[in-house]
């Protein structure tokens, strides 16, 4: 089940909100938990048992860590907890990738490849694993005490607004809200506005971009003209942004309706003036997780320059692999790691000299080329596609889909409007303002209702509704 489906919008969400707001306060967490289990089981019933067993194991292991005063025992249990959870992620997400590569090497040596039954990927396991790790480490480091009730921990891991595709919510930032939270009408209204904006970004913009991107990327890459190659990657560049940021907006909005404050995940990343800045604005919860739980423990910036560059490469190689079990994702991570190293060496100084506009254009161009690696099914396809971008041949065939041109213009406006006059004020009004006056609430409510109606109409009338990060 995804947020932009008729099942969720017309049945699941209305029933959930009705029940949630009529039950006593002491029952609300149970309503969220039961609803989350139903939400997850609807899409992946076979893996629900695995997820719940992992949750129970981690809950009692972390409780033992917290109650123990033996340093050695605590470290052993910490290692076991992280190893088990990373092991689950490695098995379900990377076993097929590992076996495929081993079989490739074996076949090259003239031996018979090993037989293997492919492992299915549980929905949202990457986000589930990272939140589990934050729980284990935050308690081990005594950043926050563990939760007393197993059901509260299950709620932290399985809450349906953010379990499938984030944002990655650290335990210490939300633990107190699970136990006790104040629900005010202003938060519920702003949550409704945020959800409607996110749904519109996903359905009205990202889906139109996706149709154009798929039409080109699913075609014959060897017959692709240069204009269509650029058309395809521009479409995908805006598709992935509005798809993922739209989902994050919906998750944050749903959280606000229940009294939770989830972290922001995007901050107008395409306005960045360097790749370093891009990664401070794109998928921010993943970037912060990698920085605090991997980059800093490796030494961060407090090491020699060579070691610091190595640390950056390691972090982004792992970040690339986290996105998917494919060499494309590994190389995509290495590609961004390379530009981060170049930023540290000299590139940011150069970009500062050429001015903000050209720095943004350059960074956007680098990101777009990287998206070719991210979108392509194979490395050979990606190399061929990038070659078509710069072959400058076959300029005749250039056929944008009917709705694409209009939505491209809208995409550019919404992706870059902070760079326009009054852009930051508009952004702060919609995304950072905590309370609104009566007139503002009336106007925003009308806007949200219109966006919701248009989005639902689009979902009901179309079978095309992809979601990129659903498989990560």
KOLNUSE-441992 format. One record per residue (C-alpha): residue number from 0; y, z, x. Coordinates in Angstrom, 1 decimal. Layout:
N
[atom NUM [Y Z X]],
...
//
This chain:
472
[atom 0 [0.0 0.0 0.0]],
[atom 1 [3.4 -0.9 1.3]],
[atom 2 [6.9 0.1 0.0]],
[atom 3 [7.7 -3.5 -0.9]],
[atom 4 [4.8 -4.0 -3.3]],
[atom 5 [4.8 -4.0 -7.1]],
[atom 6 [2.1 -1.2 -7.0]],
[atom 7 [4.4 1.1 -5.0]],
[atom 8 [7.7 0.2 -6.7]],
[atom 9 [6.6 0.1 -10.3]],
[atom 10 [3.8 2.6 -10.4]],
[atom 11 [3.3 4.9 -7.4]],
[atom 12 [6.9 5.8 -6.6]],
[atom 13 [8.1 6.4 -10.3]],
[atom 14 [5.1 8.6 -11.0]],
[atom 15 [5.4 10.5 -7.8]],
[atom 16 [9.1 11.2 -8.2]],
[atom 17 [8.6 12.3 -11.8]],
[atom 18 [5.8 14.8 -10.9]],
[atom 19 [7.6 16.0 -7.8]],
[atom 20 [10.8 16.9 -9.7]],
[atom 21 [9.1 18.7 -12.6]],
[atom 22 [6.7 20.9 -10.7]],
[atom 23 [7.7 24.3 -9.3]],
[atom 24 [9.2 24.5 -5.8]],
[atom 25 [6.0 26.1 -4.5]],
[atom 26 [4.0 23.1 -5.5]],
[atom 27 [6.1 20.3 -4.1]],
[atom 28 [4.4 20.1 -0.7]],
[atom 29 [1.1 19.8 -2.4]],
[atom 30 [2.4 17.0 -4.6]],
[atom 31 [3.6 15.2 -1.4]],
[atom 32 [0.3 15.8 0.3]],
[atom 33 [-2.0 14.6 -2.5]],
[atom 34 [0.2 11.6 -3.1]],
[atom 35 [0.1 10.8 0.7]],
[atom 36 [-3.7 11.0 0.7]],
[atom 37 [-3.8 8.6 -2.3]],
[atom 38 [-1.3 6.3 -0.6]],
[atom 39 [-3.3 6.1 2.6]],
[atom 40 [-6.7 5.9 0.9]],
[atom 41 [-5.5 3.0 -1.2]],
[atom 42 [-5.1 0.8 1.9]],
[atom 43 [-7.7 2.3 4.3]],
[atom 44 [-10.2 4.5 2.4]],
[atom 45 [-12.9 4.1 5.1]],
[atom 46 [-10.7 5.8 7.7]],
[atom 47 [-9.4 8.7 5.6]],
[atom 48 [-12.3 10.9 6.6]],
[atom 49 [-11.6 10.2 10.4]],
[atom 50 [-7.9 11.0 10.0]],
[atom 51 [-8.6 14.3 8.1]],
[atom 52 [-11.2 15.4 10.6]],
[atom 53 [-8.8 14.8 13.4]],
[atom 54 [-6.1 16.8 11.6]],
[atom 55 [-8.4 19.7 11.1]],
[atom 56 [-9.6 19.7 14.7]],
[atom 57 [-6.1 19.5 16.1]],
[atom 58 [-4.7 22.2 13.8]],
[atom 59 [-7.3 24.9 14.9]],
[atom 60 [-7.2 23.8 18.5]],
[atom 61 [-3.4 24.2 18.6]],
[atom 62 [-3.7 27.6 16.9]],
[atom 63 [-6.1 28.7 19.6]],
[atom 64 [-3.6 27.4 22.3]],
[atom 65 [-0.8 29.4 20.7]],
[atom 66 [-2.8 32.6 20.4]],
[atom 67 [-4.2 32.5 24.0]],
[atom 68 [-2.5 34.2 26.9]],
[atom 69 [-4.8 32.7 29.4]],
[atom 70 [-2.9 30.0 31.2]],
[atom 71 [-6.0 28.1 32.4]],
[atom 72 [-7.5 28.2 29.0]],
[atom 73 [-4.3 26.9 27.4]],
[atom 74 [-4.2 24.0 29.9]],
[atom 75 [-7.8 23.1 29.3]],
[atom 76 [-7.3 23.1 25.5]],
[atom 77 [-4.1 21.0 25.9]],
[atom 78 [-6.0 18.5 27.9]],
[atom 79 [-8.9 18.4 25.4]],
[atom 80 [-6.5 18.0 22.4]],
[atom 81 [-4.5 15.1 24.0]],
[atom 82 [-7.7 13.5 25.3]],
[atom 83 [-9.4 13.5 21.9]],
[atom 84 [-6.4 12.1 20.1]],
[atom 85 [-5.7 9.5 22.8]],
[atom 86 [-9.4 8.7 22.8]],
[atom 87 [-9.4 8.0 19.1]],
[atom 88 [-6.4 5.7 19.5]],
[atom 89 [-8.0 4.0 22.5]],
[atom 90 [-11.3 3.4 20.7]],
[atom 91 [-9.9 2.1 17.5]],
[atom 92 [-7.1 0.1 18.9]],
[atom 93 [-8.2 -1.1 22.3]],
[atom 94 [-12.0 -1.2 22.3]],
[atom 95 [-12.1 -4.8 21.2]],
[atom 96 [-9.5 -5.8 23.7]],
[atom 97 [-11.5 -4.1 26.5]],
[atom 98 [-14.8 -5.6 25.6]],
[atom 99 [-13.3 -9.1 25.2]],
[atom 100 [-11.8 -8.9 28.7]],
[atom 101 [-15.0 -7.5 30.2]],
[atom 102 [-17.1 -10.3 28.5]],
[atom 103 [-14.6 -12.9 29.8]],
[atom 104 [-15.2 -11.7 33.4]],
[atom 105 [-19.0 -11.5 32.8]],
[atom 106 [-19.1 -15.0 31.5]],
[atom 107 [-17.1 -16.3 34.4]],
[atom 108 [-19.7 -14.7 36.7]],
[atom 109 [-22.5 -16.6 34.9]],
[atom 110 [-23.9 -13.7 32.9]],
[atom 111 [-24.5 -13.3 29.2]],
[atom 112 [-21.6 -11.6 27.4]],
[atom 113 [-22.3 -8.2 25.9]],
[atom 114 [-22.8 -8.1 22.1]],
[atom 115 [-20.2 -6.1 20.3]],
[atom 116 [-19.4 -5.2 16.7]],
[atom 117 [-15.6 -5.4 16.3]],
[atom 118 [-13.9 -2.1 15.5]],
[atom 119 [-11.5 -2.1 12.6]],
[atom 120 [-8.0 -0.7 13.1]],
[atom 121 [-7.0 2.2 11.0]],
[atom 122 [-3.5 1.7 9.4]],
[atom 123 [-0.7 3.6 11.2]],
[atom 124 [-2.9 5.2 13.9]],
[atom 125 [-0.3 4.6 16.6]],
[atom 126 [2.3 6.6 14.7]],
[atom 127 [-0.3 9.2 13.6]],
[atom 128 [-1.4 9.8 17.3]],
[atom 129 [2.1 10.1 18.6]],
[atom 130 [3.1 12.7 16.0]],
[atom 131 [-0.1 14.6 16.8]],
[atom 132 [0.8 14.7 20.5]],
[atom 133 [4.3 16.1 19.7]],
[atom 134 [2.7 18.9 17.7]],
[atom 135 [0.3 19.8 20.5]],
[atom 136 [2.9 19.7 23.2]],
[atom 137 [5.7 21.4 21.3]],
[atom 138 [3.5 24.3 20.5]],
[atom 139 [2.0 24.4 24.1]],
[atom 140 [5.5 24.4 25.5]],
[atom 141 [6.6 27.1 23.0]],
[atom 142 [9.3 24.8 21.7]],
[atom 143 [8.2 25.8 18.2]],
[atom 144 [5.5 28.0 16.7]],
[atom 145 [2.6 26.3 15.0]],
[atom 146 [2.3 25.9 11.2]],
[atom 147 [0.4 28.7 9.4]],
[atom 148 [-1.2 26.5 6.8]],
[atom 149 [-3.5 23.6 7.3]],
[atom 150 [-2.0 21.8 4.3]],
[atom 151 [1.5 22.0 5.9]],
[atom 152 [0.2 20.4 9.1]],
[atom 153 [-1.6 17.7 7.1]],
[atom 154 [1.8 17.1 5.3]],
[atom 155 [3.5 16.7 8.7]],
[atom 156 [1.0 14.1 9.8]],
[atom 157 [0.3 12.3 6.6]],
[atom 158 [3.6 12.3 4.6]],
[atom 159 [3.6 8.8 3.1]],
[atom 160 [7.2 7.9 3.8]],
[atom 161 [6.7 7.7 7.6]],
[atom 162 [3.0 7.8 8.3]],
[atom 163 [2.3 4.1 8.3]],
[atom 164 [5.2 2.8 10.4]],
[atom 165 [7.4 5.7 11.4]],
[atom 166 [10.0 6.7 12.3]],
[atom 167 [8.1 8.9 14.8]],
[atom 168 [9.1 12.4 13.7]],
[atom 169 [8.8 15.1 16.3]],
[atom 170 [7.3 18.4 15.1]],
[atom 171 [10.1 20.6 16.3]],
[atom 172 [12.7 18.6 14.4]],
[atom 173 [11.0 18.9 11.0]],
[atom 174 [8.8 22.0 11.1]],
[atom 175 [11.3 24.3 9.4]],
[atom 176 [11.9 21.7 6.7]],
[atom 177 [8.2 21.6 5.8]],
[atom 178 [8.2 25.4 5.2]],
[atom 179 [11.5 25.6 3.5]],
[atom 180 [14.1 23.0 2.7]],
[atom 181 [17.2 22.8 0.4]],
[atom 182 [17.2 19.9 -1.9]],
[atom 183 [20.7 18.9 -3.1]],
[atom 184 [21.8 16.1 -5.4]],
[atom 185 [24.0 14.5 -2.7]],
[atom 186 [20.9 14.0 -0.5]],
[atom 187 [18.9 12.6 -3.4]],
[atom 188 [21.6 10.1 -4.2]],
[atom 189 [22.2 9.0 -0.6]],
[atom 190 [18.4 8.7 -0.2]],
[atom 191 [18.3 6.4 -3.2]],
[atom 192 [21.1 4.3 -1.7]],
[atom 193 [19.4 4.1 1.7]],
[atom 194 [16.0 3.2 0.1]],
[atom 195 [17.6 0.4 -1.9]],
[atom 196 [19.4 -1.0 1.1]],
[atom 197 [16.2 -0.9 3.2]],
[atom 198 [14.2 -2.6 0.4]],
[atom 199 [16.8 -5.4 0.2]],
[atom 200 [16.8 -5.9 3.9]],
[atom 201 [13.0 -6.2 3.9]],
[atom 202 [12.6 -8.3 0.7]],
[atom 203 [15.7 -10.4 0.4]],
[atom 204 [16.4 -11.1 4.1]],
[atom 205 [13.2 -10.4 6.3]],
[atom 206 [10.9 -12.2 3.9]],
[atom 207 [13.1 -15.4 3.9]],
[atom 208 [13.3 -15.3 7.7]],
[atom 209 [9.5 -14.8 7.8]],
[atom 210 [8.8 -17.9 5.7]],
[atom 211 [10.8 -20.0 8.2]],
[atom 212 [9.3 -18.3 11.2]],
[atom 213 [5.7 -18.7 9.9]],
[atom 214 [6.2 -22.4 9.0]],
[atom 215 [7.1 -23.1 12.7]],
[atom 216 [4.9 -20.6 14.6]],
[atom 217 [1.8 -21.5 12.5]],
[atom 218 [2.3 -25.3 13.2]],
[atom 219 [1.2 -27.4 16.1]],
[atom 220 [3.1 -26.1 19.1]],
[atom 221 [2.5 -29.2 21.1]],
[atom 222 [4.4 -31.3 18.5]],
[atom 223 [7.2 -28.9 18.2]],
[atom 224 [10.7 -30.2 18.7]],
[atom 225 [13.3 -28.2 20.7]],
[atom 226 [15.6 -27.6 17.6]],
[atom 227 [12.7 -26.3 15.5]],
[atom 228 [11.5 -24.1 18.4]],
[atom 229 [14.9 -22.4 18.4]],
[atom 230 [14.9 -22.3 14.6]],
[atom 231 [11.6 -20.5 14.7]],
[atom 232 [12.5 -17.9 17.2]],
[atom 233 [15.9 -17.2 15.6]],
[atom 234 [14.2 -16.7 12.3]],
[atom 235 [11.7 -14.3 13.8]],
[atom 236 [14.4 -12.4 15.7]],
[atom 237 [16.1 -11.5 12.5]],
[atom 238 [12.8 -11.1 10.6]],
[atom 239 [11.5 -8.4 12.9]],
[atom 240 [14.8 -6.5 12.8]],
[atom 241 [15.3 -6.5 9.1]],
[atom 242 [11.6 -6.0 8.4]],
[atom 243 [11.3 -2.9 10.6]],
[atom 244 [14.7 -1.4 10.2]],
[atom 245 [14.4 -2.0 6.4]],
[atom 246 [11.2 -0.1 6.4]],
[atom 247 [12.8 2.7 8.4]],
[atom 248 [15.7 2.8 6.0]],
[atom 249 [13.3 3.2 3.1]],
[atom 250 [11.4 5.9 4.9]],
[atom 251 [14.6 7.8 5.7]],
[atom 252 [15.8 7.4 2.1]],
[atom 253 [12.5 8.6 0.6]],
[atom 254 [12.6 11.6 2.9]],
[atom 255 [16.1 12.5 1.8]],
[atom 256 [15.0 12.4 -1.8]],
[atom 257 [12.5 15.1 -0.9]],
[atom 258 [14.9 17.2 1.2]],
[atom 259 [13.7 15.9 4.6]],
[atom 260 [15.9 14.6 7.4]],
[atom 261 [14.0 12.0 9.3]],
[atom 262 [15.5 10.7 12.6]],
[atom 263 [17.4 7.4 12.7]],
[atom 264 [15.3 4.5 14.2]],
[atom 265 [17.8 1.7 14.6]],
[atom 266 [21.5 1.5 15.6]],
[atom 267 [22.6 -2.1 15.4]],
[atom 268 [20.5 -3.1 18.4]],
[atom 269 [21.6 -6.8 18.5]],
[atom 270 [25.1 -5.7 19.4]],
[atom 271 [23.8 -4.2 22.7]],
[atom 272 [25.5 -5.3 25.9]],
[atom 273 [22.4 -4.8 28.1]],
[atom 274 [18.7 -4.4 27.7]],
[atom 275 [19.1 -0.7 28.6]],
[atom 276 [21.4 -0.3 25.7]],
[atom 277 [19.1 -2.3 23.5]],
[atom 278 [16.3 0.2 24.0]],
[atom 279 [18.7 3.0 23.2]],
[atom 280 [19.3 1.3 19.8]],
[atom 281 [15.9 -0.3 19.0]],
[atom 282 [13.0 1.8 17.6]],
[atom 283 [14.8 4.8 18.9]],
[atom 284 [12.1 7.3 18.0]],
[atom 285 [9.6 5.4 20.2]],
[atom 286 [12.1 5.1 23.0]],
[atom 287 [12.9 8.9 22.9]],
[atom 288 [9.2 9.7 22.7]],
[atom 289 [8.4 7.6 25.8]],
[atom 290 [11.4 9.1 27.7]],
[atom 291 [10.6 12.7 27.0]],
[atom 292 [6.8 12.7 27.0]],
[atom 293 [6.2 10.1 29.7]],
[atom 294 [9.2 8.9 31.7]],
[atom 295 [10.6 12.4 32.5]],
[atom 296 [7.2 13.9 33.3]],
[atom 297 [6.6 11.1 35.7]],
[atom 298 [9.9 12.1 37.5]],
[atom 299 [12.4 10.2 35.5]],
[atom 300 [15.6 9.5 37.5]],
[atom 301 [15.0 12.6 39.8]],
[atom 302 [12.9 10.6 42.3]],
[atom 303 [13.5 7.8 44.8]],
[atom 304 [14.8 4.5 43.5]],
[atom 305 [11.4 2.8 44.2]],
[atom 306 [9.6 5.5 42.2]],
[atom 307 [12.1 5.3 39.4]],
[atom 308 [11.6 1.6 39.1]],
[atom 309 [7.9 2.1 39.1]],
[atom 310 [8.2 4.7 36.4]],
[atom 311 [10.2 2.3 34.2]],
[atom 312 [7.6 -0.3 34.6]],
[atom 313 [4.8 2.1 33.7]],
[atom 314 [6.6 3.3 30.6]],
[atom 315 [7.3 -0.2 29.3]],
[atom 316 [3.8 -1.5 30.2]],
[atom 317 [2.4 1.3 28.1]],
[atom 318 [5.1 0.7 25.4]],
[atom 319 [4.0 -3.0 25.3]],
[atom 320 [0.3 -2.0 25.0]],
[atom 321 [1.2 0.5 22.3]],
[atom 322 [2.5 -2.3 20.1]],
[atom 323 [-0.8 -4.2 20.3]],
[atom 324 [-4.1 -4.8 22.1]],
[atom 325 [-3.2 -8.1 23.7]],
[atom 326 [-2.0 -9.4 27.0]],
[atom 327 [1.0 -10.8 25.2]],
[atom 328 [2.2 -7.3 24.4]],
[atom 329 [1.5 -6.1 27.9]],
[atom 330 [3.6 -9.0 29.4]],
[atom 331 [6.3 -8.4 26.8]],
[atom 332 [6.5 -4.8 28.0]],
[atom 333 [6.6 -5.9 31.6]],
[atom 334 [9.3 -8.4 30.7]],
[atom 335 [11.6 -5.7 29.3]],
[atom 336 [10.7 -3.4 32.1]],
[atom 337 [11.8 -6.1 34.6]],
[atom 338 [15.3 -6.3 32.9]],
[atom 339 [15.6 -2.5 32.8]],
[atom 340 [14.9 -2.4 36.6]],
[atom 341 [17.5 -5.2 37.1]],
[atom 342 [20.0 -3.2 35.0]],
[atom 343 [19.6 -0.3 37.4]],
[atom 344 [19.9 -2.5 40.4]],
[atom 345 [22.9 -4.7 39.6]],
[atom 346 [22.8 -6.4 36.2]],
[atom 347 [24.8 -3.8 34.2]],
[atom 348 [27.6 -4.1 36.8]],
[atom 349 [27.6 -7.8 36.4]],
[atom 350 [27.5 -7.7 32.6]],
[atom 351 [30.5 -5.2 32.6]],
[atom 352 [32.5 -7.7 34.6]],
[atom 353 [31.9 -10.7 32.3]],
[atom 354 [33.1 -8.8 29.2]],
[atom 355 [31.6 -7.5 26.0]],
[atom 356 [31.1 -10.8 24.1]],
[atom 357 [29.2 -12.6 26.9]],
[atom 358 [27.2 -9.4 27.6]],
[atom 359 [26.1 -9.3 24.0]],
[atom 360 [25.2 -13.0 23.9]],
[atom 361 [23.2 -12.7 27.2]],
[atom 362 [21.3 -9.6 26.0]],
[atom 363 [20.6 -11.2 22.6]],
[atom 364 [19.3 -14.3 24.4]],
[atom 365 [17.0 -12.2 26.6]],
[atom 366 [15.6 -10.3 23.6]],
[atom 367 [15.0 -13.6 21.7]],
[atom 368 [12.9 -15.0 24.6]],
[atom 369 [10.9 -11.7 24.6]],
[atom 370 [10.2 -12.1 20.9]],
[atom 371 [8.3 -15.3 21.6]],
[atom 372 [5.7 -13.2 23.6]],
[atom 373 [5.7 -10.7 20.8]],
[atom 374 [5.1 -13.2 18.0]],
[atom 375 [2.7 -15.5 19.7]],
[atom 376 [-1.1 -15.1 19.1]],
[atom 377 [-2.0 -16.1 22.6]],
[atom 378 [-0.3 -16.2 26.0]],
[atom 379 [-0.9 -20.0 26.3]],
[atom 380 [0.9 -20.4 23.0]],
[atom 381 [3.8 -18.3 24.2]],
[atom 382 [4.1 -20.3 27.5]],
[atom 383 [4.0 -23.6 25.6]],
[atom 384 [6.5 -22.4 23.0]],
[atom 385 [9.0 -21.2 25.7]],
[atom 386 [8.6 -24.6 27.4]],
[atom 387 [9.6 -26.3 24.1]],
[atom 388 [12.7 -24.2 23.9]],
[atom 389 [14.0 -25.7 27.1]],
[atom 390 [12.3 -29.2 27.0]],
[atom 391 [15.3 -30.7 25.2]],
[atom 392 [13.2 -33.4 23.6]],
[atom 393 [12.5 -34.6 20.0]],
[atom 394 [15.8 -33.8 18.4]],
[atom 395 [15.1 -35.6 15.1]],
[atom 396 [12.8 -33.2 13.2]],
[atom 397 [15.0 -30.3 12.1]],
[atom 398 [14.2 -29.0 8.6]],
[atom 399 [15.3 -25.5 7.7]],
[atom 400 [13.9 -24.1 4.5]],
[atom 401 [16.3 -24.2 1.6]],
[atom 402 [17.2 -20.5 1.5]],
[atom 403 [17.1 -20.0 5.2]],
[atom 404 [20.7 -21.2 6.1]],
[atom 405 [22.3 -18.8 3.6]],
[atom 406 [20.1 -15.9 4.7]],
[atom 407 [20.7 -16.6 8.4]],
[atom 408 [24.5 -16.3 7.8]],
[atom 409 [23.9 -13.0 6.0]],
[atom 410 [21.6 -11.8 8.7]],
[atom 411 [24.2 -12.5 11.4]],
[atom 412 [26.8 -10.6 9.4]],
[atom 413 [24.6 -7.6 8.8]],
[atom 414 [23.2 -7.5 12.4]],
[atom 415 [26.5 -7.8 14.1]],
[atom 416 [29.1 -6.4 11.7]],
[atom 417 [30.0 -3.4 13.9]],
[atom 418 [31.4 -5.9 16.3]],
[atom 419 [33.8 -7.1 13.6]],
[atom 420 [37.0 -5.4 12.6]],
[atom 421 [36.4 -2.3 10.6]],
[atom 422 [32.6 -2.8 11.2]],
[atom 423 [31.9 0.7 12.5]],
[atom 424 [33.8 2.2 9.6]],
[atom 425 [31.6 0.3 7.2]],
[atom 426 [28.4 1.3 9.1]],
[atom 427 [29.5 5.0 9.1]],
[atom 428 [30.2 4.9 5.4]],
[atom 429 [26.8 3.6 4.4]],
[atom 430 [24.6 5.3 7.0]],
[atom 431 [26.4 8.3 8.4]],
[atom 432 [28.4 9.7 5.5]],
[atom 433 [26.8 12.8 4.0]],
[atom 434 [28.7 13.2 0.7]],
[atom 435 [30.6 10.8 -1.5]],
[atom 436 [33.2 11.4 -4.3]],
[atom 437 [32.5 10.5 -7.9]],
[atom 438 [34.0 7.0 -7.7]],
[atom 439 [32.1 6.2 -4.5]],
[atom 440 [28.9 7.5 -6.1]],
[atom 441 [29.4 5.3 -9.2]],
[atom 442 [30.0 2.2 -7.1]],
[atom 443 [27.1 2.9 -4.7]],
[atom 444 [24.8 3.6 -7.6]],
[atom 445 [25.6 0.3 -9.2]],
[atom 446 [25.1 -1.5 -5.9]],
[atom 447 [21.8 0.3 -5.3]],
[atom 448 [20.6 -0.5 -8.8]],
[atom 449 [21.5 -4.2 -8.4]],
[atom 450 [19.8 -4.4 -5.0]],
[atom 451 [16.7 -2.7 -6.4]],
[atom 452 [16.6 -5.0 -9.4]],
[atom 453 [17.0 -8.1 -7.2]],
[atom 454 [14.4 -6.9 -4.7]],
[atom 455 [11.8 -6.0 -7.4]],
[atom 456 [12.4 -9.4 -9.1]],
[atom 457 [11.7 -11.1 -5.7]],
[atom 458 [8.6 -9.1 -5.1]],
[atom 459 [7.2 -9.7 -8.6]],
[atom 460 [7.9 -13.5 -8.4]],
[atom 461 [6.5 -14.0 -4.9]],
[atom 462 [3.1 -13.5 -3.2]],
[atom 463 [4.7 -13.8 0.2]],
[atom 464 [5.3 -10.2 1.5]],
[atom 465 [4.4 -9.8 5.2]],
[atom 466 [5.1 -6.5 7.0]],
[atom 467 [5.0 -6.8 10.8]],
[atom 468 [4.6 -3.2 11.9]],
[atom 469 [1.9 -2.5 9.3]],
[atom 470 [-0.8 -3.5 11.9]],
[atom 471 [0.5 -1.2 14.7]],
//
